[in-house]
Amino acid sequence: MHNLVYALIQLIHNFGAAAVIGIPAYVLMNQRDSMAVYHRVIISVAIAWLVQLITGFTFGIASLTFYGHLPDIHGVAKIALSIKIICALTALGLFFVVWKQRLTYSNTRLRLYWASWLILGTIALSSAAFLRWYS
């Protein structure tokens, strides 16, 4: 049963990871889209980052439930996990900044935020590989 739970969490986590990279990449590659399109998809990138945080937290809950303790990670894996958490929190913080001021940003400035989300997603996804193989 625990393998099924972990697999389902991983499935959702993977789709979230694809979204934190894919959404900003799509927006940046489609310059012809209007600012209104960018504003509508801003919330989708926040949801994708929330999925990453929630499913990451759920991995810990599943370990506590099935084994009575959190996964035993150390060294590189702890650093990688910390980087992923920092990226997610930074991306969500950036979302709140953008959301609050979204109607006043220029196209150029908003594209800079989308590029920032793409960079954060790339760093988090890269860290995930280290977390996986060093844990």
CNS distance restraints for C-alpha pairs under 8 A (distance, minus, plus):
assign (resid   1 and name CA) (resid   5 and name CA) 6.48 0.50 0.50
assign (resid   2 and name CA) (resid   6 and name CA) 6.18 0.50 0.50
assign (resid   2 and name CA) (resid  62 and name CA) 7.87 0.50 0.50
assign (resid   2 and name CA) (resid  66 and name CA) 6.81 0.50 0.50
assign (resid   3 and name CA) (resid   7 and name CA) 6.00 0.50 0.50
assign (resid   4 and name CA) (resid   8 and name CA) 6.13 0.50 0.50
assign (resid   5 and name CA) (resid   9 and name CA) 6.22 0.50 0.50
assign (resid   5 and name CA) (resid  62 and name CA) 7.62 0.50 0.50
assign (resid   6 and name CA) (resid  10 and name CA) 6.01 0.50 0.50
assign (resid   6 and name CA) (resid  59 and name CA) 7.04 0.50 0.50
assign (resid   6 and name CA) (resid  62 and name CA) 7.39 0.50 0.50
assign (resid   7 and name CA) (resid  11 and name CA) 6.05 0.50 0.50
assign (resid   8 and name CA) (resid  12 and name CA) 6.40 0.50 0.50
assign (resid   9 and name CA) (resid  13 and name CA) 6.04 0.50 0.50
assign (resid   9 and name CA) (resid  55 and name CA) 6.10 0.50 0.50
assign (resid   9 and name CA) (resid  58 and name CA) 7.27 0.50 0.50
assign (resid   9 and name CA) (resid  59 and name CA) 7.00 0.50 0.50
assign (resid  10 and name CA) (resid  14 and name CA) 5.93 0.50 0.50
assign (resid  10 and name CA) (resid  55 and name CA) 7.67 0.50 0.50
assign (resid  11 and name CA) (resid  15 and name CA) 6.42 0.50 0.50
assign (resid  12 and name CA) (resid  16 and name CA) 6.25 0.50 0.50
assign (resid  12 and name CA) (resid  51 and name CA) 7.59 0.50 0.50
assign (resid  12 and name CA) (resid  55 and name CA) 7.17 0.50 0.50
assign (resid  13 and name CA) (resid  17 and name CA) 6.19 0.50 0.50
assign (resid  13 and name CA) (resid  51 and name CA) 6.71 0.50 0.50
assign (resid  13 and name CA) (resid  52 and name CA) 5.76 0.50 0.50
assign (resid  13 and name CA) (resid  55 and name CA) 5.71 0.50 0.50
assign (resid  13 and name CA) (resid  56 and name CA) 7.37 0.50 0.50
assign (resid  14 and name CA) (resid  18 and name CA) 6.21 0.50 0.50
assign (resid  15 and name CA) (resid  19 and name CA) 6.20 0.50 0.50
assign (resid  16 and name CA) (resid  20 and name CA) 6.26 0.50 0.50
assign (resid  16 and name CA) (resid  48 and name CA) 4.97 0.50 0.50
assign (resid  16 and name CA) (resid  49 and name CA) 6.90 0.50 0.50
assign (resid  16 and name CA) (resid  51 and name CA) 5.69 0.50 0.50
assign (resid  16 and name CA) (resid  52 and name CA) 5.73 0.50 0.50
assign (resid  17 and name CA) (resid  21 and name CA) 6.58 0.50 0.50
assign (resid  17 and name CA) (resid  48 and name CA) 7.32 0.50 0.50
assign (resid  17 and name CA) (resid  52 and name CA) 6.79 0.50 0.50
assign (resid  17 and name CA) (resid 121 and name CA) 7.42 0.50 0.50
assign (resid  17 and name CA) (resid 125 and name CA) 6.79 0.50 0.50
assign (resid  18 and name CA) (resid  22 and name CA) 5.65 0.50 0.50
assign (resid  19 and name CA) (resid  23 and name CA) 5.47 0.50 0.50
assign (resid  19 and name CA) (resid  45 and name CA) 7.10 0.50 0.50
assign (resid  19 and name CA) (resid  48 and name CA) 5.77 0.50 0.50
assign (resid  20 and name CA) (resid  24 and name CA) 6.95 0.50 0.50
assign (resid  20 and name CA) (resid  45 and name CA) 6.09 0.50 0.50
assign (resid  20 and name CA) (resid  48 and name CA) 5.67 0.50 0.50
assign (resid  20 and name CA) (resid  49 and name CA) 6.38 0.50 0.50
assign (resid  20 and name CA) (resid 117 and name CA) 7.33 0.50 0.50
assign (resid  20 and name CA) (resid 118 and name CA) 6.99 0.50 0.50
assign (resid  20 and name CA) (resid 121 and name CA) 5.40 0.50 0.50
assign (resid  21 and name CA) (resid  25 and name CA) 6.19 0.50 0.50
assign (resid  21 and name CA) (resid 117 and name CA) 7.77 0.50 0.50
assign (resid  21 and name CA) (resid 118 and name CA) 5.51 0.50 0.50
assign (resid  21 and name CA) (resid 121 and name CA) 5.31 0.50 0.50
assign (resid  21 and name CA) (resid 122 and name CA) 6.55 0.50 0.50
assign (resid  22 and name CA) (resid  26 and name CA) 5.95 0.50 0.50
assign (resid  23 and name CA) (resid  27 and name CA) 6.31 0.50 0.50
assign (resid  23 and name CA) (resid  41 and name CA) 7.90 0.50 0.50
assign (resid  23 and name CA) (resid  44 and name CA) 7.76 0.50 0.50
assign (resid  23 and name CA) (resid  45 and name CA) 6.49 0.50 0.50
assign (resid  24 and name CA) (resid  28 and name CA) 6.07 0.50 0.50
assign (resid  24 and name CA) (resid  45 and name CA) 7.54 0.50 0.50
assign (resid  24 and name CA) (resid 114 and name CA) 5.30 0.50 0.50
assign (resid  24 and name CA) (resid 115 and name CA) 6.75 0.50 0.50
assign (resid  24 and name CA) (resid 117 and name CA) 6.36 0.50 0.50
assign (resid  24 and name CA) (resid 118 and name CA) 5.37 0.50 0.50
assign (resid  25 and name CA) (resid  29 and name CA) 6.10 0.50 0.50
assign (resid  25 and name CA) (resid 114 and name CA) 7.95 0.50 0.50
assign (resid  25 and name CA) (resid 115 and name CA) 7.89 0.50 0.50
assign (resid  25 and name CA) (resid 118 and name CA) 6.47 0.50 0.50
assign (resid  26 and name CA) (resid  30 and name CA) 6.21 0.50 0.50
assign (resid  27 and name CA) (resid  31 and name CA) 7.09 0.50 0.50
assign (resid  27 and name CA) (resid  33 and name CA) 7.94 0.50 0.50
assign (resid  27 and name CA) (resid  38 and name CA) 6.95 0.50 0.50
assign (resid  27 and name CA) (resid 114 and name CA) 7.29 0.50 0.50
assign (resid  28 and name CA) (resid 111 and name CA) 6.73 0.50 0.50
assign (resid  28 and name CA) (resid 114 and name CA) 6.85 0.50 0.50
assign (resid  28 and name CA) (resid 115 and name CA) 7.16 0.50 0.50
assign (resid  33 and name CA) (resid  37 and name CA) 6.21 0.50 0.50
assign (resid  33 and name CA) (resid  38 and name CA) 7.50 0.50 0.50
assign (resid  34 and name CA) (resid  38 and name CA) 6.79 0.50 0.50
assign (resid  35 and name CA) (resid  39 and name CA) 6.19 0.50 0.50
assign (resid  35 and name CA) (resid 107 and name CA) 6.73 0.50 0.50
assign (resid  36 and name CA) (resid  40 and name CA) 6.27 0.50 0.50
assign (resid  37 and name CA) (resid  41 and name CA) 6.43 0.50 0.50
assign (resid  38 and name CA) (resid  42 and name CA) 6.25 0.50 0.50
assign (resid  39 and name CA) (resid  43 and name CA) 7.83 0.50 0.50
assign (resid  39 and name CA) (resid 102 and name CA) 6.99 0.50 0.50
assign (resid  40 and name CA) (resid  44 and name CA) 7.90 0.50 0.50
assign (resid  41 and name CA) (resid  45 and name CA) 6.81 0.50 0.50
assign (resid  42 and name CA) (resid  46 and name CA) 6.77 0.50 0.50
assign (resid  42 and name CA) (resid  95 and name CA) 7.37 0.50 0.50
assign (resid  42 and name CA) (resid  99 and name CA) 7.60 0.50 0.50
assign (resid  43 and name CA) (resid  47 and name CA) 6.28 0.50 0.50
assign (resid  43 and name CA) (resid  95 and name CA) 7.84 0.50 0.50
assign (resid  44 and name CA) (resid  48 and name CA) 6.20 0.50 0.50
assign (resid  45 and name CA) (resid  49 and name CA) 6.32 0.50 0.50
assign (resid  46 and name CA) (resid  50 and name CA) 6.15 0.50 0.50
assign (resid  46 and name CA) (resid  91 and name CA) 7.56 0.50 0.50
assign (resid  46 and name CA) (resid  92 and name CA) 6.03 0.50 0.50
assign (resid  46 and name CA) (resid  95 and name CA) 6.30 0.50 0.50
assign (resid  47 and name CA) (resid  51 and name CA) 6.12 0.50 0.50
assign (resid  48 and name CA) (resid  52 and name CA) 6.46 0.50 0.50
assign (resid  49 and name CA) (resid  53 and name CA) 6.40 0.50 0.50
assign (resid  49 and name CA) (resid  88 and name CA) 5.83 0.50 0.50
assign (resid  49 and name CA) (resid  91 and name CA) 7.10 0.50 0.50
assign (resid  49 and name CA) (resid  92 and name CA) 6.80 0.50 0.50
assign (resid  50 and name CA) (resid  54 and name CA) 5.98 0.50 0.50
assign (resid  50 and name CA) (resid  88 and name CA) 7.70 0.50 0.50
assign (resid  50 and name CA) (resid  92 and name CA) 7.74 0.50 0.50
assign (resid  51 and name CA) (resid  55 and name CA) 5.86 0.50 0.50
assign (resid  52 and name CA) (resid  56 and name CA) 5.95 0.50 0.50
assign (resid  52 and name CA) (resid  88 and name CA) 7.33 0.50 0.50
assign (resid  53 and name CA) (resid  57 and name CA) 6.13 0.50 0.50
assign (resid  53 and name CA) (resid  85 and name CA) 7.27 0.50 0.50
assign (resid  53 and name CA) (resid  88 and name CA) 6.76 0.50 0.50
assign (resid  54 and name CA) (resid  58 and name CA) 6.05 0.50 0.50
assign (resid  55 and name CA) (resid  59 and name CA) 6.25 0.50 0.50
assign (resid  56 and name CA) (resid  60 and name CA) 6.94 0.50 0.50
assign (resid  57 and name CA) (resid  61 and name CA) 6.45 0.50 0.50
assign (resid  58 and name CA) (resid  62 and name CA) 6.02 0.50 0.50
assign (resid  59 and name CA) (resid  63 and name CA) 6.30 0.50 0.50
assign (resid  60 and name CA) (resid  64 and name CA) 6.21 0.50 0.50
assign (resid  60 and name CA) (resid  70 and name CA) 5.69 0.50 0.50
assign (resid  60 and name CA) (resid  71 and name CA) 7.13 0.50 0.50
assign (resid  61 and name CA) (resid  65 and name CA) 6.05 0.50 0.50
assign (resid  61 and name CA) (resid  70 and name CA) 7.76 0.50 0.50
assign (resid  62 and name CA) (resid  66 and name CA) 6.01 0.50 0.50
assign (resid  63 and name CA) (resid  67 and name CA) 5.44 0.50 0.50
assign (resid  63 and name CA) (resid  68 and name CA) 6.68 0.50 0.50
assign (resid  63 and name CA) (resid  69 and name CA) 6.09 0.50 0.50
assign (resid  63 and name CA) (resid  70 and name CA) 5.47 0.50 0.50
assign (resid  63 and name CA) (resid  71 and name CA) 6.49 0.50 0.50
assign (resid  64 and name CA) (resid  68 and name CA) 4.33 0.50 0.50
assign (resid  64 and name CA) (resid  69 and name CA) 4.53 0.50 0.50
assign (resid  64 and name CA) (resid  70 and name CA) 5.54 0.50 0.50
assign (resid  65 and name CA) (resid  69 and name CA) 7.79 0.50 0.50
assign (resid  72 and name CA) (resid 135 and name CA) 7.41 0.50 0.50
assign (resid  73 and name CA) (resid  77 and name CA) 5.86 0.50 0.50
assign (resid  73 and name CA) (resid  78 and name CA) 6.08 0.50 0.50
assign (resid  73 and name CA) (resid 134 and name CA) 7.86 0.50 0.50
assign (resid  73 and name CA) (resid 135 and name CA) 5.17 0.50 0.50
assign (resid  74 and name CA) (resid  78 and name CA) 5.20 0.50 0.50
assign (resid  74 and name CA) (resid 135 and name CA) 7.02 0.50 0.50
assign (resid  75 and name CA) (resid  79 and name CA) 6.52 0.50 0.50
assign (resid  75 and name CA) (resid 134 and name CA) 7.93 0.50 0.50
assign (resid  76 and name CA) (resid  80 and name CA) 6.08 0.50 0.50
assign (resid  76 and name CA) (resid 130 and name CA) 7.04 0.50 0.50
assign (resid  76 and name CA) (resid 131 and name CA) 7.12 0.50 0.50
assign (resid  76 and name CA) (resid 134 and name CA) 6.16 0.50 0.50
assign (resid  77 and name CA) (resid  81 and name CA) 6.09 0.50 0.50
assign (resid  77 and name CA) (resid 130 and name CA) 6.30 0.50 0.50
assign (resid  77 and name CA) (resid 131 and name CA) 4.39 0.50 0.50
assign (resid  77 and name CA) (resid 132 and name CA) 7.41 0.50 0.50
assign (resid  77 and name CA) (resid 133 and name CA) 7.85 0.50 0.50
assign (resid  77 and name CA) (resid 134 and name CA) 5.14 0.50 0.50
assign (resid  77 and name CA) (resid 135 and name CA) 5.40 0.50 0.50
assign (resid  78 and name CA) (resid  82 and name CA) 6.07 0.50 0.50
assign (resid  78 and name CA) (resid 131 and name CA) 7.33 0.50 0.50
assign (resid  79 and name CA) (resid  83 and name CA) 6.18 0.50 0.50
assign (resid  80 and name CA) (resid  84 and name CA) 6.26 0.50 0.50
assign (resid  80 and name CA) (resid 127 and name CA) 4.90 0.50 0.50
assign (resid  80 and name CA) (resid 128 and name CA) 6.65 0.50 0.50
assign (resid  80 and name CA) (resid 130 and name CA) 6.14 0.50 0.50
assign (resid  80 and name CA) (resid 131 and name CA) 5.29 0.50 0.50
assign (resid  81 and name CA) (resid  85 and name CA) 6.26 0.50 0.50
assign (resid  81 and name CA) (resid 127 and name CA) 7.13 0.50 0.50
assign (resid  81 and name CA) (resid 128 and name CA) 7.34 0.50 0.50
assign (resid  81 and name CA) (resid 131 and name CA) 6.21 0.50 0.50
assign (resid  82 and name CA) (resid  86 and name CA) 6.08 0.50 0.50
assign (resid  83 and name CA) (resid  87 and name CA) 6.06 0.50 0.50
assign (resid  83 and name CA) (resid 123 and name CA) 7.88 0.50 0.50
assign (resid  83 and name CA) (resid 124 and name CA) 6.62 0.50 0.50
assign (resid  83 and name CA) (resid 127 and name CA) 6.73 0.50 0.50
assign (resid  84 and name CA) (resid  88 and name CA) 6.22 0.50 0.50
assign (resid  84 and name CA) (resid 123 and name CA) 7.59 0.50 0.50
assign (resid  84 and name CA) (resid 124 and name CA) 4.64 0.50 0.50
assign (resid  84 and name CA) (resid 125 and name CA) 7.68 0.50 0.50
assign (resid  84 and name CA) (resid 127 and name CA) 6.36 0.50 0.50
assign (resid  84 and name CA) (resid 128 and name CA) 7.19 0.50 0.50
assign (resid  85 and name CA) (resid  89 and name CA) 6.13 0.50 0.50
assign (resid  86 and name CA) (resid  90 and name CA) 5.93 0.50 0.50
assign (resid  87 and name CA) (resid  91 and name CA) 5.97 0.50 0.50
assign (resid  87 and name CA) (resid 120 and name CA) 5.48 0.50 0.50
assign (resid  87 and name CA) (resid 121 and name CA) 7.26 0.50 0.50
assign (resid  87 and name CA) (resid 123 and name CA) 7.42 0.50 0.50
assign (resid  87 and name CA) (resid 124 and name CA) 6.07 0.50 0.50
assign (resid  88 and name CA) (resid  92 and name CA) 6.19 0.50 0.50
assign (resid  88 and name CA) (resid 120 and name CA) 7.66 0.50 0.50
assign (resid  88 and name CA) (resid 124 and name CA) 7.71 0.50 0.50
assign (resid  89 and name CA) (resid  93 and name CA) 6.06 0.50 0.50
assign (resid  90 and name CA) (resid  94 and name CA) 6.06 0.50 0.50
assign (resid  91 and name CA) (resid  95 and name CA) 6.18 0.50 0.50
assign (resid  91 and name CA) (resid 117 and name CA) 6.13 0.50 0.50
assign (resid  91 and name CA) (resid 120 and name CA) 6.84 0.50 0.50
assign (resid  92 and name CA) (resid  96 and name CA) 6.45 0.50 0.50
assign (resid  93 and name CA) (resid  97 and name CA) 6.44 0.50 0.50
assign (resid  94 and name CA) (resid  98 and name CA) 6.13 0.50 0.50
assign (resid  94 and name CA) (resid 113 and name CA) 7.65 0.50 0.50
assign (resid  95 and name CA) (resid  99 and name CA) 5.83 0.50 0.50
assign (resid  96 and name CA) (resid 100 and name CA) 6.00 0.50 0.50
assign (resid  97 and name CA) (resid 101 and name CA) 6.46 0.50 0.50
assign (resid  98 and name CA) (resid 102 and name CA) 5.17 0.50 0.50
assign (resid  98 and name CA) (resid 110 and name CA) 7.86 0.50 0.50
assign (resid  98 and name CA) (resid 113 and name CA) 7.77 0.50 0.50
assign (resid 101 and name CA) (resid 105 and name CA) 6.69 0.50 0.50
assign (resid 105 and name CA) (resid 109 and name CA) 6.03 0.50 0.50
assign (resid 105 and name CA) (resid 110 and name CA) 6.08 0.50 0.50
assign (resid 106 and name CA) (resid 110 and name CA) 6.19 0.50 0.50
assign (resid 107 and name CA) (resid 111 and name CA) 6.10 0.50 0.50
assign (resid 108 and name CA) (resid 112 and name CA) 6.37 0.50 0.50
assign (resid 109 and name CA) (resid 113 and name CA) 6.60 0.50 0.50
assign (resid 110 and name CA) (resid 114 and name CA) 6.40 0.50 0.50
assign (resid 111 and name CA) (resid 115 and name CA) 6.14 0.50 0.50
assign (resid 112 and name CA) (resid 116 and name CA) 6.18 0.50 0.50
assign (resid 113 and name CA) (resid 117 and name CA) 6.28 0.50 0.50
assign (resid 114 and name CA) (resid 118 and name CA) 6.26 0.50 0.50
assign (resid 115 and name CA) (resid 119 and name CA) 6.18 0.50 0.50
assign (resid 116 and name CA) (resid 120 and name CA) 6.11 0.50 0.50
assign (resid 117 and name CA) (resid 121 and name CA) 6.04 0.50 0.50
assign (resid 118 and name CA) (resid 122 and name CA) 6.11 0.50 0.50
assign (resid 119 and name CA) (resid 123 and name CA) 6.18 0.50 0.50
assign (resid 120 and name CA) (resid 124 and name CA) 6.10 0.50 0.50
assign (resid 121 and name CA) (resid 125 and name CA) 5.97 0.50 0.50
assign (resid 122 and name CA) (resid 126 and name CA) 6.02 0.50 0.50
assign (resid 123 and name CA) (resid 127 and name CA) 6.10 0.50 0.50
assign (resid 124 and name CA) (resid 128 and name CA) 6.23 0.50 0.50
assign (resid 125 and name CA) (resid 129 and name CA) 6.92 0.50 0.50
assign (resid 126 and name CA) (resid 130 and name CA) 7.08 0.50 0.50
assign (resid 127 and name CA) (resid 131 and name CA) 6.14 0.50 0.50
assign (resid 128 and name CA) (resid 132 and name CA) 6.03 0.50 0.50
assign (resid 129 and name CA) (resid 133 and name CA) 6.29 0.50 0.50
assign (resid 130 and name CA) (resid 134 and name CA) 5.74 0.50 0.50
assign (resid 131 and name CA) (resid 135 and name CA) 5.85 0.50 0.50
